[in-house]
Amino acid sequence: MGILSKLTSSASMGLNLSTMMAKTMSLATFNALDQTLQTSKLWSELVFGYLDGTVPMVEEMLEKSGEMGDMVTNLAFLSLLMLAKTMPGQITSFIRTFKLIDDESVDKVEELIEKIVKIIETGDLQAVEDTIGDVLEAGLFGVTVLQPNMLLILFFVKSAIISSHIALVDRGLVDEKEALTRARNICAKIWRVYGKVYHGQEWHGLENIPEQDGALIIYYHGVVPVDYYGLVGEIWLSKGRVVSSVVDRSLMQVPLMENFRTHFKLFPGTVDSCAELLESGELLGIAPGGAYESLFGDSNYPVLWQSRLGFAKVALKANKPIIPVFTENIRECTMSLAGRMTAGRKMWEYIYKSTKMPVVPMYGLFPVKLKTHIGSPIYPKPGMTPEELSKLTVEAVENMISQHQMLPGNLGQALAGRIDSEGKLSRNPSKNNLVELNRNLSSGSLSSQEDGKMRRNQSGNNLTINKEKPKFVISGPEFEREE
């Protein structure tokens, strides 16, 4: 019992000692935790107090920075105004002093500068952009205004070729039919070489041109229809068929071109004469938009046919199909001031409507990529009106524009179509069109936008295509096409 009693007493003392140690440690822990919390609280109060004092200081600094930024912006704007007002004046004074150009031209430049300064002062940035765009376009015009004369030289060369062959016929050295065939071969090959070398021109749908029967070729009229000239030559070389062409009456007055007009069958044409030609099984080419579409169309490629129905009457009277034709980038090949500049457009339009003469200045003749698309034939149906047939043709042309042309047209994009993967000028068929881009979405996603404009997102290399149909001027009731 004594031993058991001692063991019990020892265990009791151990428990008491353990309880006291645990209590002491707990109190020490709580005291330390409390001290830590108190210290954290003090530090938090110090930090937040510092921040409370710093925030107003930062806000004041930001406010001062904003005022400084406004001041810098205002100074920059004032500097721009001063530069715009003083620098051109010094330049024009220098020009007047040394009589580098005539006083009338200097006065026009000064008026333009004053206009730009006023626009800058009012803050109308869109007007600034339009004005500067017109100035740059005028500069491009000044640099390239003589280039289209190369085409005029080609026409005179072709006229000389025909005249020389006629001279051989007159001397009895060669048969007339053989001489004319040789002359057409040479002239067609000139256009083929020009189109291939200078534009890398391609043909899509040439099989839609009939081998024997008559057909009416309706094409979109660029400023200078080099695409159509090439098409006439290509049809002769590939199918052995002559294409007669309805041209503007002003072209019938060009001197030294009589033989060329006669043997290449260029004439103003009436509904009756054109219908007779088709009925005889010939091919005939007409651009319903004519000079107006060529001169006043812009980079959005509107179809400006002004309710013209003569071509539809011809097709209906002869009961021959219409073959629509459109060429990519034709408006970027050669340009007109009225179609590219906002300034002076009304003046040029007034002159054209008053004189019916294509007197709007042309320029450019850039080596852009040309792809000529020849659409499926549109056959007249019994009871169809000229308005209905014209409507079908317009829809076919505008659909070809929407499918194949990047809108608005861009000179850089059109020139880039000539460059191959090695950065060299290419004459081979390119892959730079909307149809092939649609088939290759891995290289860039294509999507439609409501604003109807083409944009390239450089960060994502995404293209958006204008799905709006080009505007056109036409009259006639709405109807559904019969299949």
C-alpha positions in Angstrom: 0.0 0.0 0.0 2.9 2.3 0.8 4.4 1.9 -2.6 1.0 2.4 -4.4 0.3 5.5 -2.3 3.7 7.0 -3.3 3.1 6.3 -7.0 -0.3 8.0 -6.9 1.1 11.0 -5.1 3.9 11.3 -7.7 1.4 11.1 -10.6 -0.7 13.8 -9.0 2.3 16.1 -8.6 3.2 15.5 -12.3 -0.2 16.3 -13.5 -0.3 19.5 -11.4 3.1 20.5 -12.7 2.1 19.8 -16.3 -1.1 21.9 -15.8 0.9 24.8 -14.4 3.4 24.7 -17.3 0.6 24.5 -19.9 -1.1 27.5 -18.3 2.1 29.5 -18.2 2.9 28.8 -21.8 -0.6 29.6 -22.9 -0.5 32.9 -21.1 2.9 33.7 -22.6 1.6 32.8 -26.1 -1.5 35.0 -25.8 0.6 37.8 -24.4 3.0 37.6 -27.3 0.1 37.4 -29.8 -1.5 40.4 -28.2 1.8 42.3 -28.4 2.2 41.4 -32.0 -1.4 42.5 -32.8 -0.8 45.8 -31.0 2.4 46.3 -32.9 0.7 45.5 -36.2 -2.0 47.9 -35.4 0.5 50.7 -34.7 2.3 49.9 -38.0 -1.0 49.9 -39.9 -2.0 53.2 -38.4 1.3 54.6 -39.3 1.1 53.3 -42.9 -2.5 54.4 -43.5 -1.7 57.7 -41.9 1.2 58.1 -44.3 -1.0 57.1 -47.2 -3.7 59.5 -46.2 -1.2 62.2 -46.4 0.4 60.9 -49.6 -2.8 60.5 -51.7 -3.6 64.2 -51.8 0.0 64.9 -52.7 -0.2 62.3 -55.6 -3.5 63.8 -56.7 -2.0 67.2 -56.7 1.0 65.9 -58.7 -1.3 64.3 -61.2 -3.4 67.4 -61.5 -0.2 69.4 -62.1 0.9 66.8 -64.7 -2.4 67.1 -66.5 -2.0 70.9 -66.5 1.5 70.5 -67.8 0.4 68.1 -70.5 -2.3 70.5 -71.6 0.2 73.2 -71.6 2.6 71.1 -73.8 -0.2 70.2 -76.1 -1.3 73.8 -76.4 2.3 74.9 -77.1 2.6 72.2 -79.7 -0.7 73.3 -81.3 0.4 76.9 -81.3 3.8 75.9 -82.7 2.0 74.1 -85.5 -0.1 77.1 -86.2 2.9 79.4 -86.2 4.8 77.0 -88.5 1.8 76.7 -90.8 1.4 80.5 -90.9 5.1 81.6 -91.1 7.0 78.9 -92.9 4.9 78.7 -96.1 5.0 82.5 -96.3 8.8 82.5 -96.1 8.9 79.8 -98.8 6.5 81.7 -101.1 8.4 84.9 -100.5 11.6 83.1 -101.6 9.8 81.8 -104.7 8.5 85.2 -105.6 11.9 86.8 -105.1 13.7 84.4 -107.4 10.6 84.0 -109.7 10.8 80.2 -109.6 7.2 79.9 -110.7 4.6 82.5 -111.9 2.8 84.7 -109.5 -0.6 83.2 -110.3 0.5 79.7 -109.2 2.0 81.2 -106.0 -1.3 82.9 -105.2 -3.1 79.6 -105.6 -0.7 77.9 -103.2 -1.1 80.7 -100.7 -4.9 80.4 -100.8 -4.6 76.7 -100.2 -2.2 77.2 -97.3 -4.6 79.8 -95.7 -7.5 77.3 -96.1 -5.5 74.5 -94.3 -4.5 76.9 -91.5 -8.2 77.9 -91.0 -9.2 74.3 -90.9 -6.5 73.5 -88.3 -7.6 76.4 -86.1 -11.2 75.2 -86.1 -10.1 71.6 -85.2 -11.9 70.0 -88.2 -9.5 67.0 -88.6 -11.6 65.3 -91.2 -11.5 68.4 -93.4 -7.7 68.5 -92.8 -7.4 64.9 -93.9 -9.5 65.5 -97.0 -7.5 68.6 -97.9 -4.1 67.0 -97.4 -5.4 63.9 -99.3 -6.2 66.2 -102.2 -2.8 67.8 -102.0 -1.1 64.4 -102.1 -3.3 63.3 -104.9 -2.4 66.4 -106.9 1.3 65.6 -106.3 0.8 62.1 -107.6 -1.0 63.6 -110.6 1.9 65.9 -111.3 4.4 63.1 -111.2 2.5 60.6 -113.3 0.4 62.7 -115.7 2.4 61.9 -118.7 2.5 58.1 -118.3 -0.9 57.4 -120.0 0.6 58.8 -123.1 2.3 55.5 -123.5 -1.0 54.0 -124.4 -1.6 56.6 -127.1 1.8 55.7 -128.6 0.7 52.1 -128.7 -2.4 53.0 -130.6 -0.5 55.0 -133.1 1.9 52.1 -133.5 -1.0 49.7 -134.2 -2.5 52.2 -136.6 0.9 52.3 -138.4 1.0 48.5 -138.6 -2.4 48.3 -140.2 -1.5 51.1 -142.6 1.7 49.3 -143.7 -0.2 46.1 -144.4 -2.9 48.1 -146.4 0.0 49.5 -148.4 1.2 46.0 -149.2 -2.3 45.1 -150.4 -2.4 48.2 -152.6 0.8 47.2 -154.2 -0.4 43.7 -154.8 2.2 42.1 -152.7 -0.1 40.3 -150.4 -3.8 39.2 -150.2 -6.1 41.6 -148.3 -7.4 38.9 -146.0 -3.9 37.6 -145.2 -2.6 41.1 -144.6 -5.4 41.9 -142.2 -4.9 38.6 -140.3 -1.2 39.3 -139.9 -1.9 42.9 -138.8 -4.4 41.7 -136.2 -2.0 39.0 -135.0 0.8 41.6 -134.4 -1.5 44.1 -132.7 -3.1 41.4 -130.4 0.4 40.1 -129.4 1.4 43.7 -128.5 -1.5 43.9 -126.1 -0.8 40.4 -124.8 2.9 41.2 -124.1 1.9 44.6 -122.5 -0.7 43.0 -120.2 1.5 40.1 -119.2 4.7 42.1 -118.6 3.3 45.3 -117.2 0.2 44.0 -115.3 0.6 40.3 -115.0 -2.9 40.1 -116.5 -4.8 36.9 -116.0 -8.0 35.6 -117.6 -10.7 33.8 -115.7 -13.8 32.4 -117.5 -12.5 32.8 -121.1 -14.5 29.7 -121.9 -17.7 31.7 -121.5 -16.9 33.5 -124.8 -18.8 31.5 -127.5 -16.7 29.8 -130.2 -19.1 30.8 -133.0 -22.4 32.5 -132.2 -23.0 36.1 -131.4 -22.8 37.6 -127.9 -22.8 41.0 -126.2 -19.8 41.6 -124.0 -20.7 44.1 -121.2 -17.7 45.4 -119.2 -17.0 47.7 -116.3 -15.3 50.8 -117.6 -12.1 51.8 -115.9 -10.5 55.3 -116.6 -8.6 53.7 -119.4 -9.9 50.2 -120.3 -6.6 48.5 -120.9 -8.2 45.3 -119.6 -10.8 45.4 -122.4 -8.1 46.1 -125.1 -6.3 43.0 -123.8 -9.5 41.0 -123.8 -10.1 41.8 -127.5 -6.6 40.7 -128.4 -6.8 37.5 -126.3 -10.1 36.5 -127.9 -8.6 36.9 -131.3 -5.4 34.9 -130.4 -7.2 32.1 -128.5 -10.5 31.8 -130.5 -9.8 33.6 -133.8 -12.8 35.8 -133.3 -13.0 39.6 -134.0 -14.7 41.7 -131.3 -16.4 44.9 -132.6 -16.6 47.7 -130.0 -19.0 50.6 -129.4 -16.9 53.6 -128.5 -17.5 57.3 -127.5 -18.1 59.6 -130.4 -15.2 61.8 -129.3 -12.8 58.9 -130.1 -14.0 59.0 -133.7 -12.4 62.4 -134.0 -8.8 61.4 -133.1 -6.6 62.0 -136.1 -4.4 59.4 -137.9 -6.6 56.5 -136.5 -9.0 56.0 -139.5 -7.5 52.7 -140.6 -7.3 51.4 -137.0 -11.0 52.3 -136.3 -12.1 50.7 -139.6 -10.3 47.4 -139.4 -10.8 46.9 -135.7 -14.5 47.8 -136.0 -14.8 50.7 -133.6 -18.0 52.7 -134.1 -20.6 54.7 -132.0 -23.4 52.3 -132.8 -27.2 52.4 -132.6 -29.6 49.8 -131.3 -30.4 48.6 -134.8 -26.8 48.5 -136.1 -25.6 46.7 -133.0 -28.5 44.2 -133.1 -27.8 43.4 -136.8 -24.2 42.7 -135.9 -25.1 40.3 -133.2 -27.7 38.6 -135.4 -25.0 37.9 -137.9 -23.1 35.9 -135.3 -20.5 38.6 -134.4 -19.1 39.5 -130.9 -19.8 43.1 -129.7 -18.3 44.9 -126.7 -20.1 47.7 -124.9 -19.4 49.6 -121.6 -22.8 51.0 -120.5 -21.2 53.3 -118.0 -19.1 54.9 -120.8 -17.0 58.0 -120.2 -19.0 59.0 -117.1 -18.3 55.8 -115.3 -14.7 55.9 -116.2 -14.1 59.5 -115.1 -16.3 59.9 -112.1 -16.2 56.4 -110.5 -14.1 56.1 -107.4 -12.2 53.5 -105.4 -15.5 52.0 -104.2 -16.2 50.8 -107.7 -19.8 52.1 -108.1 -21.7 51.0 -111.2 -22.7 54.3 -112.8 -24.9 53.3 -115.8 -27.4 56.2 -115.3 -30.4 54.1 -116.3 -29.0 53.3 -119.7 -31.0 50.5 -121.4 -29.6 50.6 -125.0 -27.4 47.5 -124.5 -30.4 45.6 -123.0 -32.5 46.5 -126.0 -29.8 45.3 -128.4 -29.6 41.9 -126.6 -33.4 41.5 -126.6 -33.8 42.5 -130.2 -31.0 40.1 -131.4 -31.9 37.5 -128.8 -28.3 37.0 -127.9 -26.7 36.5 -124.5 -24.9 39.1 -122.4 -21.5 38.2 -121.0 -20.5 40.4 -118.0 -16.8 41.3 -117.6 -15.0 42.9 -114.6 -11.3 43.3 -114.0 -9.8 43.6 -110.5 -7.8 46.8 -109.8 -8.7 48.5 -113.1 -9.5 51.8 -111.2 -6.0 51.7 -109.6 -4.3 51.2 -113.0 -5.1 54.7 -114.4 -6.9 57.4 -112.4 -8.8 60.6 -113.0 -8.8 63.7 -110.8 -12.6 63.8 -110.6 -12.7 60.3 -109.3 -9.9 60.7 -106.7 -10.2 64.3 -105.4 -13.1 65.9 -103.6 -12.0 69.4 -104.7 -13.1 70.4 -108.2 -15.3 67.3 -108.8 -18.5 69.4 -109.4 -16.6 71.6 -111.9 -15.4 68.6 -113.9 -18.9 67.1 -113.8 -20.4 70.3 -115.1 -17.9 70.5 -117.9 -18.5 66.9 -118.9 -22.3 67.3 -118.9 -22.1 70.5 -120.9 -19.7 69.3 -123.5 -20.0 65.5 -123.4 -16.3 65.4 -123.9 -13.9 63.3 -121.6 -11.7 66.3 -120.7 -11.0 65.3 -117.0 -7.2 64.9 -116.6 -6.0 61.3 -116.3 -2.8 60.1 -114.7 -1.1 57.0 -113.4 -0.8 53.9 -115.6 0.7 52.0 -112.6 1.8 48.4 -113.0 -0.9 47.0 -110.8 -2.2 43.4 -110.9 -5.1 42.9 -113.3 -7.4 39.9 -113.2 -10.1 39.9 -115.8 -13.2 37.8 -114.8 -15.6 36.8 -117.6 -19.0 35.8 -116.1 -21.5 33.3 -117.2 -23.8 34.3 -120.1 -27.1 36.0 -119.2 -29.8 34.8 -121.7 -32.8 37.0 -122.6 -36.1 35.3 -121.9 -39.5 35.7 -123.7 -41.4 38.7 -122.4 -38.4 40.2 -120.6 -38.2 44.0 -120.6 -35.0 46.0 -121.1 -35.3 47.1 -117.5 -35.3 43.5 -116.2 -32.4 42.4 -118.4 -30.4 45.5 -117.4 -31.1 44.8 -113.8 -29.8 41.2 -114.2 -26.6 42.5 -115.8 -26.0 45.1 -113.1 -26.5 42.5 -110.4 -24.0 40.2 -112.2 -21.4 43.0 -112.4 -21.8 44.1 -108.8 -21.6 40.5 -107.6 -18.3 40.1 -109.5 -17.1 43.3 -107.8 -18.1 42.2 -104.4 -16.5 38.7 -104.9 -13.2 39.7 -106.5 -12.4 43.3 -105.6 -11.1 44.5 -102.3 -13.1 47.7 -101.4 -12.2 50.4 -101.3 -9.6 49.8 -103.9 -6.1 50.6 -102.8 -3.1 51.3 -105.0 -0.6 49.7 -102.6 -2.7 46.5 -102.4 -3.0 46.4 -106.2 0.7 46.9 -106.6 1.4 44.2 -104.0 -0.4 41.7 -106.1 2.5 41.8 -108.6 5.1 40.8 -105.9 5.9 37.1 -105.5 7.1 35.4 -102.3 10.7 36.3 -103.0 9.9 40.0 -103.3 10.3 40.1 -107.1 8.0 41.3 -109.8 5.9 38.4 -110.8 4.1 37.6 -114.1 2.6 34.4 -112.8 -1.0 33.9 -111.6 -1.2 35.2 -108.1 -3.3 34.2 -105.1 -4.2 37.7 -104.1 -8.0 37.6 -104.5 -10.9 37.3 -102.2 -12.1 33.9 -103.4 -8.7 32.2 -102.6 -8.4 34.1 -99.4 -11.8 32.7 -98.3 -10.5 29.2 -99.0 -7.4 29.8 -96.9 -8.6 31.1 -93.6 -5.5 29.8 -91.8 -3.5 32.7 -93.1 -6.0 35.3 -91.9 -9.7 35.2 -90.9 -12.2 36.9 -93.0 -15.3 38.5 -91.6 -18.0 41.0 -92.6 -18.5 44.4 -91.0 -21.6 46.6 -91.0 -19.7 49.7 -92.0 -18.9 48.1 -95.4 -15.2 49.0 -95.4 -12.1 46.8 -95.8 -9.7 46.9 -92.9 -6.6 45.0 -92.0 -5.8 44.4 -88.3 -2.1 44.4 -88.2 -1.9 42.7 -84.8 -4.0 39.8 -85.8 -3.6 39.9 -89.5 -7.4 39.8 -89.9 -9.2 41.0 -93.0 -12.7 42.3 -93.1 -14.4 42.3 -96.5 -17.0 44.8 -97.7 -20.1 42.8 -98.3 -22.2 45.8 -99.3 -23.1 45.8 -102.9 -21.8 48.7 -104.9 -24.2 51.5 -105.6 -25.6 51.7 -109.1 -28.1 53.9 -111.0 -30.8 52.0 -112.7 -34.5 52.0 -113.2 -37.0 49.2 -113.4 -39.3 47.0 -111.3 -37.9 44.4 -108.9 -38.3 40.8 -109.9 -36.8 37.3 -109.3 -34.6 35.8 -111.9 -35.9 32.6 -113.5 -33.5 29.6 -113.5 
